[in-house]
Amino acid sequence: MRRPCPCPCPCPCPCPEHGHGHRPRRRSAGAPGHSPGPGHAPGHGHGHGHGHGHGHGHAPGHGHGHGHGHGPGHGHGPSPSPRPKHRPTRNLPYALLALLALLALASPAAALDAADQRALVAAERALDELRVEEAERAASALLARHARDPDVLRLAGLVRFHRGDYARAVGRLEASLAARPPAGDDDRAFLLELFRSTREATEGFVSTRSDDGRFIVLHGPGRDATLVPYALEAMRRADDALADELGVRVPGPIRLEIFPSARELARVSTLTEEAIERTGTIALCKWDKLMVTSPRALLRGYPWMDTIAHEHVHLVLSRASRDKAPVWLQEGVAKFLERRWREPTARPHLGPAMDALLRRAAREDRLIPFERIHPSIALLPSQEDAALAFAQVATFIARFYADHGKVGLQTAVARIADGADAQSALAEVAGVRFDALERRWRESLRERPPAADAPHLLPRRLRPAGADDTSDASDARISAEARRHLRLGDLLWARRRHAAAAVEYGRAHAKAPDDPIVASRLARAALEAGEAQLAHDALAPLAERYPDHAPTHALLGRARRLLGDEAGAREAAAHAIRLNPFDPMPHCDLALVAENEVARRLEADQCRQLGGDP
C-alpha cells in the first residue's frame, strides 16, 4: 500500500511535520472505467497528503528557538517517501481478507455512472485542496446514491476524519475494505490504521469550545486543562491577525488537539518519535486541524502558544493556496507570522542564537538550499539544521514582505492557488526573476556580521521519566570547574541547604555568567535566601539572549515582583507561561500583579491548581 507522507506544524512550524510535496495520484481499484482520482493520503491540512502529502509541523527554531521556531522548530509534513508496493495487508489477517473478498463478491456495489465518477474525482480533488466543505457536500450526495461503493466510502471516511469524527471515519473505511479488499497500490489499510490510532488516542479527550463556537480545544483529562484558556486566546487573536495578513478567514470550527507526549503525537501523525527528538518537531497542522504536544512533555517547555499560532498560519495558508504552497514557503510564512497574534506588525523573530547561526552560515556559504527543505524540516539531520532552515525561509519572506507588503504576499498566494509555481508567483509580484530575489536576500544576510558573543542554541529535550529540577545540567555549556560547582550546588539544594547552594551556584556563575541554566539555579537559590536583587542581576542580562529558557523568565518575574517592578513582573511571568504553563510561579505572581481582577482570579486559580500559594 502507499503509506502517506511521513512528515508532520504545523504549525508548524515546528511545521516536525511540515512537508510539502506532491503525492502520486491514487489509482482507483473500482469498477472498469473508473477514472483515477487524486490520491488522498492521510494528511491534508498540514501534514496533508493528497496529491500533496505534507504536514506542517513545529520543530526548533521558531521564534523560539522552535523547530522550531521554538528552540528547534516547526515542521511541515513531508510528502510520501518511497513505500513498499504490497504492504496494505500487514494488519489484516488472511482469514479476514478472505471473508472480505467473499462479502464483496456476494453483494457487489452498483458501478458509478460517468457523472458520479466525475463527481467523485472532483470531490477528491476538493479535499486534496482543502476545500473541505465542498468535498463534504459531494461525499454526502455520493454516499446517498452509492452507500456500498468502496471509493465513495473511502472519500466519506476521509471527510469524516478531516471533521474530527474519528469513529465514523473508521466505520467508513472498514466498510470500504469490506466492499473491496486492498490490493496493489491501495492506501486504505494504512488509512484505517491511522484512523483507528487517532480514535484510540483521542478517546476520552475533554473538549472545550470558545463562547462563539469557532474554536475547539481537545486534550486528555487532567493537567492539560491548564492550557485551555491560553490556547483559546492564542487561537482567537491569531485568527484575527491572519485574516488581516493573508486576507482569508478559515471556516470554523478550528480544532486544536493537544497530545500528552511525543509518542502520542507520533501515533496520530506520520512523524516518528526519532524525528521528533532529532529535530525538535512537536507540532503540526494536518488534516485541517492543529496538533501540538503538551509543553509538560518537554524538559523546559517550549513556545507552545506561538507554536499554536504557527500551525494556525499553516492552516490559513493551506486553505488560501489550495494546499499548493511548497514547504519552504509554508514554513517561511508561518515563521514570519507566528508572533503576529501578539504583536501589532509582522516581523521575523529569530532570537540572538538563531540570528548568529544564520549570518555565520551566509558568510561561510553554508545556507541550506530551499529544495533541501522538501519534503519536511522534520527530516533534516539535527535541531541546528532545522533552526537554520527556519531562519532562512523566515528572513526570505520578511525581505519579500518589506518590499511588497501583505498585498504582495496575498497576490502571490492567490496565484499559487490558481496553479502558478511558487517561485514564479513571487517573481511576478516582484517584477524580477526569482534568482534575483534570492540573491538580494543572501546579500542582505551578509550586511551585518554575526555577533561575536552570540549565545548558543538551547536544545529542545523531551522530558525523561523521573526528571527533576536538575535534569537539564548536561545542557549547560560550561567549564569543568564551573560544572563541579554546579553539581555541588545541586546536591546542597536537594538537601534543602539553600544558602549554601547559592554560594556554589554563585561560584559556577562567576565562571559561566552567560549560561542560563547556571544563572537560573543561582536565582532560584537566591530567592529562597531572600536575595531578590542577586537573582535579578543574574537573570536580567540573559532574558533577551535566551528567549526560550522558561526558568529564566519565571524566576525573573518573581525577582521583579519582590523588587516592586510590577510591570516588569507581568511581562516576565506572561512570557514564562507562554513557555511552561505548568510552573506555578508565574501564575502565582500574576495573581498578585495582573492588570485586572478577572486576570488575577484566573491566575490565582491556576496557581492553586498547580500546587502554588497565591
C-alpha positions in Angstrom: 0.0 0.0 0.0 1.1 3.6 -0.4 1.7 5.0 3.0 1.2 8.7 3.0 3.9 11.2 3.8 6.0 10.5 6.8 6.1 14.1 7.9 4.4 16.1 10.4 3.4 22.1 12.1 2.4 22.9 11.6 2.2 24.8 12.6 4.3 24.2 12.2 6.4 25.2 12.3 8.0 23.0 14.2 5.6 22.6 11.0 8.3 18.4 12.6 5.7 17.9 10.2 5.9 20.5 7.6 6.5 18.8 4.5 5.1 19.9 1.3 5.3 17.6 -1.6 3.1 16.3 -4.3 1.9 12.8 -3.8 1.2 10.4 -6.7 -2.4 10.2 -7.7 -4.3 7.3 -6.2 -5.1 4.6 -8.8 -8.7 3.7 -8.3 -9.3 0.0 -8.0 -13.0 0.4 -8.6 -15.2 -0.7 -11.5 -13.8 -0.6 -15.0 -13.8 2.8 -16.5 -13.4 4.4 -13.0 -11.3 7.4 -13.5 -8.3 7.7 -11.3 -8.7 10.4 -8.7 -6.2 12.3 -6.7 -5.0 10.0 -4.0 -5.8 11.2 -0.6 -3.2 10.0 1.7 -3.6 10.8 5.3 -2.6 14.3 5.7 -4.4 17.3 4.5 -4.2 20.4 6.2 -0.9 20.5 7.4 0.8 17.5 7.1 -1.6 16.9 4.3 -1.4 14.1 2.0 -3.3 14.3 -1.1 -1.9 14.9 -4.3 0.4 16.6 -1.8 1.4 14.7 1.2 2.5 17.3 3.6 2.2 18.3 7.1 3.2 21.4 8.8 5.0 20.8 12.0 6.8 22.6 14.6 10.4 22.0 15.0 13.2 24.0 16.6 13.7 27.4 15.6 10.5 29.2 15.6 10.8 32.5 17.0 11.5 30.3 19.9 14.4 28.8 19.0 11.3 26.1 17.9 11.6 24.0 15.2 11.4 25.4 15.7 10.7 28.2 16.0 11.0 27.3 19.3 14.3 26.2 20.0 14.2 23.6 17.4 11.4 24.2 15.1 8.1 23.9 13.4 7.9 21.3 10.8 6.0 20.9 7.6 4.8 17.4 6.9 6.9 15.8 4.2 5.4 14.2 1.2 5.4 10.5 0.9 8.7 8.7 1.0 9.1 5.5 -1.1 6.9 2.8 0.2 6.7 -0.9 -0.4 4.2 -1.8 -3.0 2.5 -4.7 -1.2 2.0 -3.6 2.3 -1.7 -2.9 2.7 -2.5 -6.2 4.3 0.0 -6.0 7.1 -2.6 -5.7 9.9 -5.4 -7.7 8.3 -5.3 -11.4 9.0 -5.6 -13.7 5.9 -8.9 -15.2 7.1 -10.4 -11.7 7.4 -9.2 -10.8 3.9 -10.8 -13.9 2.5 -14.1 -13.1 4.3 -14.0 -9.5 3.0 -13.5 -10.9 -0.6 -16.4 -13.2 -0.3 -18.6 -10.5 1.1 -17.6 -8.2 -1.8 -18.5 -10.9 -4.3 -21.7 -11.7 -2.6 -23.0 -8.1 -2.6 -21.2 -6.1 -5.3 -21.9 -2.3 -5.2 -23.5 -0.8 -8.2 -20.9 0.8 -10.5 -20.8 4.5 -10.6 -22.1 6.1 -13.8 -19.9 8.6 -15.7 -21.4 11.6 -13.9 -20.8 10.2 -10.5 -17.3 9.1 -11.4 -16.6 12.7 -12.3 -18.2 13.9 -9.1 -16.0 11.5 -7.1 -12.8 12.7 -8.8 -13.9 16.3 -8.3 -14.6 15.7 -4.6 -11.3 14.0 -4.0 -9.6 17.0 -5.7 -11.5 19.4 -3.5 -10.4 17.5 -0.4 -6.8 17.5 -1.7 -7.1 21.3 -2.0 -8.6 21.6 1.5 -11.9 22.7 0.1 -13.3 20.5 2.9 -16.9 21.9 2.9 -17.3 21.3 -0.8 -15.9 17.8 -0.5 -18.3 17.1 2.4 -21.3 18.1 0.4 -20.2 16.0 -2.6 -19.4 13.0 -0.4 -22.8 13.1 1.3 -24.6 13.2 -2.1 -22.5 10.3 -3.5 -23.0 8.3 -0.3 -26.7 8.7 -0.6 -26.6 7.1 -4.0 -23.8 4.6 -3.6 -23.6 3.6 0.0 -21.5 0.5 -0.7 -19.1 1.8 -3.3 -15.5 1.4 -1.9 -14.2 4.6 -3.3 -17.2 6.6 -2.2 -16.8 5.1 1.3 -13.1 5.9 1.3 -13.8 9.5 0.4 -16.6 9.7 3.1 -14.1 8.3 5.6 -11.5 10.9 4.8 -14.1 13.7 5.1 -15.2 12.5 8.5 -11.5 12.3 9.5 -11.0 15.9 8.5 -14.0 16.8 10.5 -12.7 15.1 13.6 -15.4 12.4 13.6 -12.9 9.6 14.1 -15.4 6.8 15.0 -17.4 7.4 11.8 -14.2 7.7 9.7 -13.2 4.2 10.9 -16.6 2.8 10.1 -16.5 4.2 6.6 -13.0 2.8 5.9 -14.0 -0.6 7.3 -17.0 -0.7 5.0 -14.8 0.3 2.1 -12.4 -2.6 2.8 -15.3 -4.9 3.2 -16.7 -3.9 -0.2 -13.3 -4.4 -1.9 -10.2 -5.9 -0.1 -7.0 -4.0 -0.5 -4.6 -4.8 -3.3 -1.6 -3.3 -5.0 -1.1 0.4 -4.7 -4.0 0.9 -2.3 -3.7 3.2 0.8 -6.9 2.2 2.6 -5.4 -0.2 5.0 -2.9 2.5 6.1 -5.7 5.0 6.4 -7.7 2.6 8.5 -4.7 2.1 10.8 -4.2 5.8 11.2 -7.9 6.4 11.8 -8.1 3.8 14.5 -4.9 5.1 16.2 -6.3 8.6 16.2 -9.7 7.4 17.5 -7.9 5.5 20.3 -5.5 8.3 21.2 -8.3 10.9 21.5 -10.9 8.6 23.2 -11.8 10.3 26.5 -10.4 13.7 25.4 -12.1 16.7 27.0 -13.5 19.2 24.5 -13.8 22.9 25.2 -15.5 25.3 22.8 -15.0 29.1 22.7 -18.1 31.1 23.6 -18.8 31.8 19.9 -18.2 28.1 18.9 -15.5 29.0 16.4 -12.6 27.3 18.3 -12.4 23.8 19.9 -9.6 22.7 22.1 -9.3 18.9 22.9 -7.0 17.4 25.4 -6.6 14.5 27.7 -8.3 14.7 31.2 -6.1 16.1 34.0 -3.3 18.6 34.0 -3.6 19.8 30.3 -6.8 21.6 31.3 -4.3 24.3 32.4 -3.6 25.1 28.7 -7.2 25.7 27.6 -7.8 29.4 28.3 -4.4 30.4 26.9 -4.8 28.2 23.8 -8.2 29.8 23.1 -6.7 33.2 23.5 -3.9 32.5 21.0 -6.3 30.9 18.5 -8.7 33.8 18.7 -6.1 36.5 18.3 -4.2 34.6 15.6 -7.5 34.2 13.7 -8.0 38.0 13.5 -4.3 38.8 12.8 -4.1 36.2 10.0 -7.3 37.3 8.4 -5.7 40.7 8.1 -2.3 39.5 6.9 -3.4 36.8 4.5 -6.9 38.0 3.5 -8.5 34.7 4.4 -10.6 33.5 7.3 -10.9 29.7 7.6 -14.5 28.4 8.0 -14.9 27.2 11.6 -14.8 25.5 13.8 -11.0 25.4 14.1 -9.8 22.4 16.1 -6.7 22.1 18.2 -5.7 18.7 19.7 -3.2 18.6 22.5 -1.3 15.4 23.0 0.4 14.5 26.3 3.6 13.1 24.8 5.8 12.9 21.7 4.8 9.2 21.5 1.1 10.1 21.2 1.8 12.8 18.6 3.8 10.2 16.5 0.9 7.8 16.9 -1.6 10.1 15.3 0.6 11.5 12.6 3.1 10.4 10.1 6.0 11.5 12.3 8.3 9.2 14.2 9.5 9.6 17.8 13.0 9.6 16.4 12.3 12.5 14.1 10.6 14.4 16.9 13.6 14.0 19.1 16.1 14.7 16.4 14.7 18.0 15.1 12.6 19.1 18.0 9.4 19.0 16.0 6.5 18.8 18.4 3.5 20.2 16.5 1.9 20.0 13.1 -1.0 21.2 11.0 -2.5 18.4 9.1 -5.9 17.1 8.1 -7.4 20.5 8.6 -6.6 20.7 12.3 -3.8 21.8 14.6 -1.9 19.3 16.7 0.6 20.1 19.4 2.5 18.3 22.1 1.8 19.5 25.7 4.6 21.6 27.0 4.8 19.3 30.0 6.3 16.7 27.7 9.4 18.7 27.3 12.1 19.3 29.9 11.8 23.1 29.9 8.6 23.5 27.9 8.7 25.3 24.6 7.0 28.4 23.0 3.7 26.5 22.8 1.4 29.5 22.3 3.5 30.8 19.4 3.6 27.3 18.1 -0.2 27.1 18.0 -0.2 30.4 16.1 2.5 29.0 13.8 0.3 26.0 13.0 -2.7 28.3 12.5 -0.7 30.1 9.8 -0.2 26.8 8.1 -3.9 26.1 8.2 -4.9 29.5 6.7 -2.1 29.4 4.1 -3.1 25.9 3.1 -6.7 26.9 2.6 -5.7 30.1 0.8 -3.2 28.3 -1.6 -5.4 25.3 -2.0 -2.6 23.4 -0.4 -0.3 24.1 -3.2 2.4 26.2 -1.5 5.7 24.3 -1.2 7.1 23.5 2.2 9.8 26.3 2.2 7.1 28.9 1.5 4.8 27.4 4.1 7.4 27.4 6.8 8.7 30.9 5.8 5.3 32.5 6.1 4.4 30.6 9.3 7.7 31.5 11.0 7.4 35.1 9.8 3.8 35.4 11.2 3.9 33.2 14.2 4.0 36.1 16.7 1.7 38.4 14.8 -1.1 37.3 17.1 0.5 39.2 20.0 2.3 42.0 18.1 0.9 44.8 16.0 3.1 44.2 13.0 4.6 41.2 11.2 8.3 40.6 11.6 10.6 37.6 11.9 11.7 36.6 15.4 14.9 34.6 15.4 16.5 35.3 18.7 20.2 36.1 19.1 21.3 32.4 18.7 19.3 31.8 15.5 20.3 35.1 14.1 24.0 34.4 14.6 23.6 30.9 13.2 22.0 32.3 10.0 24.6 35.0 9.5 27.5 32.7 10.0 26.0 30.2 7.5 25.6 33.0 5.0 29.2 34.2 5.4 30.5 30.7 5.2 28.3 29.7 2.2 26.6 27.0 4.3 23.0 28.0 3.7 20.6 25.1 3.1 19.2 25.2 -0.5 15.4 25.7 -0.3 14.8 22.5 -2.2 16.6 20.5 0.5 13.9 21.6 3.0 11.4 19.4 1.0 9.6 17.3 2.0 9.9 18.4 5.6 12.0 20.3 8.1 11.3 17.3 10.3 13.5 15.2 8.2 16.6 17.4 8.5 19.6 15.9 10.4 19.5 18.0 13.5 17.9 20.7 15.6 20.6 23.1 14.4 19.8 22.4 10.8 16.1 22.8 11.5 16.7 26.2 13.2 18.9 27.3 10.3 16.2 26.3 7.8 13.5 28.2 9.7 15.8 31.3 9.9 16.4 31.2 6.2 12.9 30.9 5.0 11.5 33.4 7.6 14.0 36.1 6.6 13.4 35.5 2.9 9.7 36.1 3.4 10.4 39.1 5.6 12.5 40.6 2.8 9.7 40.0 0.3 7.1 41.4 2.7 9.2 44.5 3.4 9.3 45.3 -0.4 5.8 44.2 -1.4 3.7 44.2 1.8 0.8 42.0 2.7 -0.9 42.7 -0.6 2.0 41.4 -2.5 2.1 38.2 -0.3 -1.7 37.7 -0.8 -1.4 38.2 -4.5 1.4 35.6 -4.8 -0.6 33.1 -2.7 -3.7 33.6 -4.9 -1.6 32.9 -8.0 -0.2 29.7 -6.3 -3.8 28.6 -5.6 -4.6 29.1 -9.3 -1.7 26.8 -10.2 1.3 29.0 -10.6 4.7 27.7 -9.3 5.6 29.5 -6.0 8.9 30.9 -7.4 7.1 32.3 -10.4 4.3 33.7 -8.4 6.7 35.6 -6.1 8.8 36.7 -9.0 5.8 38.0 -10.9 4.7 40.1 -8.0 8.3 41.5 -7.5 8.8 42.1 -11.2 12.2 40.3 -11.2 13.4 36.8 -11.7 13.3 34.6 -8.6 17.1 34.1 -8.6 17.3 37.9 -8.3 15.0 37.8 -5.2 17.1 35.1 -3.7 20.4 36.9 -4.4 19.2 40.1 -2.8 18.1 38.1 0.3 21.5 36.4 0.5 23.3 39.7 0.2 21.3 41.2 2.9 22.4 38.5 5.3 26.0 39.5 4.8 25.4 43.1 5.5 25.7 42.6 9.3 28.3 40.2 10.8 27.2 37.6 13.4 27.6 38.9 16.9 30.9 37.8 18.4 29.3 37.0 21.7 26.2 35.3 20.4 24.6 32.8 22.7 24.3 29.1 21.8 21.1 27.3 20.8 19.5 25.5 23.7 18.4 22.1 22.5 14.8 21.1 22.9 14.6 18.0 25.2 11.8 15.6 25.8 11.2 15.1 29.5 12.6 11.7 30.6 10.9 9.6 33.2 11.8 10.8 36.7 13.1 14.1 35.5 13.6 16.8 38.2 14.8 20.4 38.5 18.4 19.3 37.9 17.9 17.2 34.8 19.0 19.9 32.4 22.5 20.3 33.9 24.0 18.4 30.9 22.9 21.2 28.6 25.0 23.8 30.4 28.0 24.8 28.2 30.5 25.5 31.0 34.0 24.6 32.1 34.8 21.5 34.2 35.4 23.7 37.2 32.1 25.5 36.8 30.3 22.2 36.4 31.8 21.0 39.6 30.3 24.0 41.5 27.0 23.4 39.7 26.9 19.8 40.8 27.8 20.7 44.4 25.0 23.3 44.3 22.5 20.8 43.1 23.5 18.4 45.9 23.1 21.1 48.5 19.8 22.2 47.0 18.4 18.6 47.2 19.3 18.7 51.0 17.4 22.0 51.3 20.5 23.9 52.2 19.5 26.8 50.0 22.0 29.4 51.3 24.9 27.0 50.8 23.7 26.0 47.4 23.5 29.7 46.4 27.2 30.0 47.3 28.2 27.2 45.0 25.9 28.4 42.2 27.4 31.8 42.6 30.9 30.3 42.0 29.7 28.5 38.9 28.0 31.7 37.7 31.2 33.7 38.1 32.9 31.3 35.7 29.9 31.0 33.3 27.9 34.2 33.6 26.3 33.7 30.2 24.8 30.3 30.9 21.1 30.5 31.6 21.0 27.1 33.4 23.6 28.2 35.9 22.1 31.7 36.3 18.6 30.3 36.9 20.0 27.9 39.6 21.7 30.8 41.3 18.5 32.9 41.1 16.3 30.1 42.5 18.6 29.7 45.5 19.0 33.4 46.0 15.2 33.9 46.0 14.9 31.2 48.7 17.5 33.0 50.7 15.7 36.3 50.4 18.1 37.9 47.9 15.9 39.1 45.1 18.4 41.6 43.8 21.0 39.0 43.4 18.5 36.8 41.5 17.5 39.8 39.3 21.1 40.7 38.5 22.0 37.2 37.4 19.0 36.8 35.1 18.3 40.2 33.6 21.2 40.1 31.1 20.1 36.7 29.8 16.3 37.2 29.3 16.7 38.5 25.7 19.6 36.3 24.9 17.7 33.1 25.8 14.0 33.9 25.0 13.0 30.2 25.2 14.5 29.3 28.6 11.4 29.2 30.8 13.1 29.1 34.2 15.0 32.4 33.4 11.7 34.2 32.7 9.7 32.7 35.6 12.4 33.5 38.2 13.0 36.9 36.7 9.3 37.7 37.1 9.4 36.7 40.8 12.5 38.8 41.4 11.0 41.8 39.7 7.8 41.5 41.8 9.7 41.3 45.0 11.7 44.4 44.0 8.5 46.3 43.3 8.6 46.3 39.5 5.1 45.1 38.8 5.0 45.9 35.1 8.3 44.0 34.6 7.0 41.1 36.7 3.8 40.9 34.5 5.9 40.9 31.3 8.3 38.1 32.5 5.6 36.0 34.1 3.4 36.1 30.9 6.5 35.2 28.9 7.2 32.2 31.2 3.6 30.9 30.8 4.0 31.0 27.0 6.8 28.6 27.5 5.9 26.4 30.5 2.4 27.0 31.9 2.8 24.1 34.4 5.2 26.1 36.7 3.0 27.6 39.3 5.4 30.5 40.0 4.4 32.9 37.1 0.7 32.2 37.8 1.1 33.0 41.5 3.0 36.2 40.6 0.3 37.3 38.2 -2.4 36.5 40.8 -0.9 39.5 42.6 0.1 41.9 39.8 -2.1 41.2 36.8 -3.7 44.4 35.5 -7.4 43.5 36.2 -9.4 41.5 38.7 -10.6 38.9 36.1 -7.0 38.1 35.2 -5.9 38.0 38.9 -8.7 35.5 39.7 -7.8 33.3 36.7 -4.1 33.2 37.7 -4.9 32.6 41.3 -7.0 29.6 40.3 -4.2 28.3 38.1 -1.6 28.9 40.9 -3.7 26.8 43.4 -4.4 24.0 40.9 -0.7 23.7 40.2 0.2 23.5 43.8 1.3 27.1 44.4 0.4 29.5 47.0 -1.1 32.8 45.6 
